Amino acid sequence: MQCSYIGISDSDHRQLCCLIYSEDHKDKVYESFLTGTCKTFLCAAWDELTDREVLFAAELMQDWYYYSLLVNSPEIVTRLCAEYTASKDIPEDALIELKIELRRRLLEEDMM
């Protein structure tokens, strides 16, 4: 499951967070989403990745779609963190190849 509300905040601390959690106006749809989805949402990042690895993935991908695909492939995140000190150190061509690989994995899962 991929949550469309996860992202990096625009605050001074730039952290991975729920982008609608701090909204002032919370209607019934939001409350339903929060109690129905958020309380039961778990992914590989929750159990298998360190905080550093989760932040590394978020900084590298900078969008919810590829972030979600990446953290659900924890072996890739762990390898990248071991190979690179910071996400900005990953060459652009390697990032493009990574995105292609993540899309390929997703499509293969759909075929099963």
trRosetta pair geometry for C-beta under 8 A, 3 or more apart (Angstrom, degrees):
i j d omega theta_ij theta_ji phi_ij phi_ji
1 41 6.6 -116 93 -132 132 90
1 43 7.3 -131 60 -79 78 101
2 64 6.7 120 172 149 103 98
2 65 6.8 42 180 -120 150 49
2 68 3.9 63 -124 173 100 169
2 69 7.8 -6 -94 -47 129 65
3 6 4.7 82 88 -17 109 105
3 18 7.8 -53 144 -115 141 86
3 37 7.4 138 -108 150 105 126
3 38 8.0 72 -120 -95 142 72
3 41 6.2 35 -58 -152 128 154
3 64 6.9 -106 89 -163 61 128
3 68 7.2 167 31 -92 61 127
4 64 5.8 122 -137 109 40 160
5 18 5.5 26 128 -158 109 75
5 19 5.0 -142 -174 43 73 90
5 20 4.9 -55 -151 5 134 106
5 21 7.9 124 148 -29 127 77
5 64 7.7 92 37 -104 14 153
6 16 6.9 13 -178 -175 96 91
6 17 7.5 -177 -146 97 63 23
6 18 6.4 -44 -96 -99 60 52
6 19 7.1 171 -116 -10 9 93
6 64 5.1 127 70 -120 82 106
6 67 6.9 -132 110 94 118 139
6 68 7.4 123 59 -67 135 97
7 16 7.4 -160 115 -141 19 60
7 17 7.2 -32 69 63 57 62
7 19 4.8 23 36 -54 114 123
7 63 7.6 -16 -118 -138 92 36
7 64 5.8 -60 -74 -58 79 99
8 14 5.7 14 174 -170 108 80
8 15 6.9 178 -147 90 69 16
8 16 5.9 -40 -94 -88 66 54
8 17 7.6 88 -130 21 26 77
8 58 5.8 135 -71 162 103 113
8 59 7.5 92 -91 -87 145 54
8 62 6.7 -47 7 -132 135 64
9 13 7.0 20 76 74 125 84
9 14 6.2 -163 71 -125 74 32
9 15 5.5 7 25 52 113 66
9 16 7.9 -154 -7 -82 82 7
9 17 5.1 18 -43 33 110 126
9 19 7.4 175 -91 -104 68 72
10 14 7.5 4 -132 -97 17 73
11 14 6.7 -158 72 -53 64 40
11 15 7.3 -20 59 18 112 87
15 55 7.8 -53 -141 -115 68 106
16 54 6.6 -116 40 143 161 101
16 55 6.3 -145 -9 -104 120 64
16 58 4.3 -111 -80 -99 121 167
17 21 6.9 -104 163 32 99 128
17 22 8.0 15 146 -12 135 114
18 21 3.8 80 90 -25 118 115
18 22 7.9 143 89 -9 86 76
18 38 7.3 19 -106 -121 149 129
20 23 5.2 -26 -165 -9 63 123
20 30 6.5 -144 152 -133 129 113
21 34 7.9 113 -110 -109 75 115
23 26 6.4 133 90 -70 98 76
23 30 7.4 -114 67 -129 130 156
26 30 4.5 -121 -157 90 74 142
26 31 6.1 95 154 -55 105 84
26 34 7.9 1 -161 -18 125 142
27 30 5.3 104 52 10 60 101
27 31 7.2 -118 109 -3 35 93
28 31 5.5 -54 -144 39 35 112
28 32 6.2 38 155 -22 67 105
29 32 5.8 -55 -149 36 29 112
29 33 6.4 31 152 -20 63 106
30 33 5.6 -55 -150 36 31 113
30 34 6.2 31 154 -20 66 107
31 34 5.7 -53 -145 36 30 113
31 35 6.3 13 162 -4 65 109
32 35 6.3 -64 -142 46 26 97
32 36 5.5 6 167 -3 66 123
33 36 6.3 -66 -127 49 19 98
33 37 5.3 -27 -171 25 62 120
33 38 6.9 65 137 -19 71 100
34 37 7.3 -44 -91 52 9 81
34 38 4.9 -24 -149 24 48 133
34 39 7.4 66 153 -29 57 90
35 38 7.4 -6 -47 46 14 94
35 39 6.0 4 -153 -6 39 129
36 39 7.6 105 33 31 4 100
36 40 7.7 -46 162 19 37 115
37 40 6.8 -97 -162 49 25 89
37 41 5.8 35 159 -51 72 112
38 41 5.6 -43 -134 9 30 120
42 46 4.7 -70 -155 21 85 159
42 47 7.4 45 178 -24 115 101
43 46 5.9 122 55 -7 51 98
43 68 7.3 -116 -128 -149 164 75
43 71 5.9 69 122 114 129 113
43 72 5.7 -79 -175 -81 111 89
44 47 6.7 -78 -158 50 40 89
44 48 5.0 -29 176 31 81 126
44 49 6.9 74 128 -17 80 103
44 71 5.8 174 70 146 94 72
44 72 4.9 130 12 -123 121 46
44 73 7.5 129 63 -14 160 15
44 74 4.8 -136 152 -39 127 111
45 48 7.0 -77 -107 54 16 80
45 49 4.7 -38 -140 35 60 128
45 53 7.8 -164 -136 104 85 101
45 54 5.1 90 -164 -104 119 105
45 57 7.4 -119 -103 46 124 153
45 71 3.9 -16 -56 -177 113 127
45 72 7.7 -59 -26 -62 84 51
45 74 7.3 173 -81 -89 48 101
48 74 4.2 -31 114 -118 134 169
49 53 4.0 -128 -169 90 102 127
49 54 5.2 126 117 -55 128 81
49 57 7.5 -25 -163 -10 160 134
49 71 6.4 -82 -8 -147 155 90
49 74 5.5 -144 -60 -130 94 106
49 77 5.8 -13 -112 103 126 147
49 78 7.4 -141 -112 -62 81 84
50 53 4.7 98 52 5 75 102
50 54 7.2 -138 95 -4 41 85
51 54 5.8 -54 -149 35 33 111
51 55 6.3 28 156 -13 66 108
52 55 6.0 -60 -149 42 29 107
52 56 6.1 36 152 -26 65 109
52 81 6.7 107 121 -146 104 138
53 56 5.4 -49 -143 34 31 118
53 57 6.4 33 156 -19 63 103
53 74 7.7 51 148 -149 145 83
53 77 4.9 88 -178 148 109 118
53 78 6.4 -13 -122 -82 142 57
53 81 5.2 -73 -104 -47 83 154
54 57 5.9 -55 -153 34 30 111
54 58 6.5 27 151 -17 64 107
54 71 6.6 38 -121 -114 74 126
55 58 5.6 -54 -145 38 35 111
55 59 6.1 31 158 -16 68 108
56 59 6.1 -59 -146 40 25 107
56 60 6.1 25 155 -21 62 112
56 77 6.8 131 85 -165 114 94
56 80 6.9 167 142 106 129 111
56 81 5.3 123 69 -91 175 100
56 86 7.8 -151 -125 -150 91 40
56 87 5.3 161 -164 -59 67 104
57 60 5.7 -58 -144 37 27 112
57 61 6.1 4 167 -1 65 113
57 67 5.8 111 140 -144 98 76
57 70 4.8 176 -153 112 114 129
57 71 5.3 119 134 -67 167 87
57 77 5.2 -32 -69 -119 117 120
57 87 7.9 -180 -70 -95 13 131
58 61 6.6 -67 -138 47 23 94
58 62 7.4 83 164 -77 54 39
58 67 5.5 37 -105 -128 58 130
59 62 6.9 14 -168 -63 27 81
59 86 7.8 -62 113 -177 146 80
59 87 4.3 163 102 30 105 152
59 88 7.6 -62 147 -40 117 78
60 70 7.3 171 81 -151 122 173
60 80 7.3 7 -79 151 165 151
60 87 3.7 -135 -72 -150 80 125
60 90 6.4 37 -133 23 112 145
60 95 7.2 -163 -179 -118 96 109
61 65 8.0 -149 170 72 125 59
61 66 4.0 -165 -152 99 121 106
61 67 4.3 -177 79 -67 144 69
61 70 5.7 -153 -52 0 138 143
62 67 7.7 166 20 -54 14 109
63 66 5.6 65 69 26 94 96
63 67 6.4 -168 84 -11 41 98
64 67 5.6 -63 -138 43 27 115
64 68 6.0 31 165 -24 66 108
65 68 6.2 -62 -157 31 21 108
65 69 6.8 13 151 -11 60 107
66 69 5.5 -52 -146 39 39 112
66 70 6.0 40 155 -22 69 107
66 99 5.9 -43 -121 -115 130 94
66 102 6.4 96 -142 90 79 160
67 70 5.8 -60 -147 37 28 110
67 71 6.3 16 163 -11 66 108
68 71 6.5 -57 -140 39 26 100
68 72 6.5 16 161 -10 60 113
69 72 6.2 -72 -155 43 26 105
69 73 6.9 7 154 -3 64 111
69 102 4.1 91 139 177 133 123
69 103 7.5 -14 -147 -65 163 47
69 105 7.4 134 -170 70 106 115
69 106 6.1 -59 -122 -57 118 120
70 73 6.0 -74 -155 45 34 98
70 76 6.5 -110 -153 90 74 124
70 77 6.0 103 160 -71 93 100
70 98 7.6 27 -101 161 109 117
70 102 6.2 -47 -70 -105 65 142
71 74 6.9 22 -172 -79 48 71
71 77 6.4 37 -108 -53 50 148
73 76 4.3 24 123 14 111 118
73 77 6.9 138 93 -17 69 86
73 102 6.7 -133 2 -113 145 87
73 105 6.5 57 -79 107 133 172
74 77 5.4 -54 -147 37 43 112
74 78 6.0 43 156 -20 73 105
75 78 5.8 -52 -145 38 31 112
75 79 6.4 34 154 -20 63 107
76 79 5.7 -56 -149 37 30 112
76 80 6.3 29 155 -18 66 107
76 98 7.3 130 -180 -146 133 104
76 101 7.8 160 -113 111 146 133
76 102 7.9 -141 71 -80 174 93
77 80 5.8 -57 -147 37 29 110
77 81 6.3 27 157 -17 65 108
78 81 5.9 -57 -146 38 28 110
78 82 6.4 26 155 -18 63 108
79 82 5.8 -60 -151 37 29 109
79 83 6.2 19 156 -14 66 114
80 83 5.8 -63 -143 42 30 107
80 84 5.9 -23 175 27 70 109
80 87 7.9 36 151 -109 123 72
80 90 6.9 -8 -157 -86 111 131
80 98 7.9 39 -84 -112 134 144
81 84 7.0 -71 -120 59 21 74
84 87 7.0 94 116 -95 135 27
84 89 4.4 174 -160 81 109 118
84 90 5.4 -47 -83 -63 168 80
85 89 5.7 80 48 -14 79 156
86 89 5.0 109 63 -12 73 103
87 90 6.1 -36 -170 5 50 113
90 94 5.2 -120 180 85 89 123
90 95 5.5 106 124 -60 117 93
90 98 7.8 -8 173 -14 142 145
91 94 4.5 91 63 5 85 106
91 95 7.1 -151 97 -7 45 86
92 95 5.6 -54 -150 34 34 114
92 96 6.5 36 152 -20 66 102
93 96 5.6 -48 -148 34 36 114
93 97 6.4 37 152 -17 65 104
94 97 5.6 -52 -148 38 33 113
94 98 6.3 40 150 -25 64 104
95 98 5.5 -50 -147 32 32 116
95 99 6.6 33 154 -18 64 102
96 99 5.9 -54 -152 34 31 110
96 100 6.6 33 150 -19 64 105
97 100 5.6 -53 -150 35 34 114
97 101 6.3 35 152 -20 66 106
98 101 5.6 -56 -150 37 31 113
98 102 6.3 31 154 -19 66 105
99 102 5.7 -51 -144 36 32 111
99 103 6.4 32 155 -17 64 104
100 103 5.9 -57 -151 37 29 109
100 104 6.3 33 150 -22 64 107
101 104 5.5 -53 -147 34 31 115
101 105 6.5 33 154 -20 64 104
102 105 5.8 -51 -149 34 32 112
102 106 6.5 34 152 -20 63 104
103 106 5.6 -54 -150 34 34 114
103 107 6.4 31 154 -17 66 106
104 107 5.9 -58 -150 38 30 109
104 108 6.3 32 153 -20 65 107
105 108 5.6 -54 -147 35 31 113
105 109 6.5 34 153 -21 64 103
106 109 5.8 -54 -154 32 31 111
106 110 6.7 32 150 -19 64 104
107 110 5.6 -51 -151 33 36 114
107 111 6.6 37 151 -23 65 104
108 111 5.6 -54 -152 31 35 113
108 112 7.0 40 151 -28 64 100
109 112 5.9 -50 -157 21 36 114
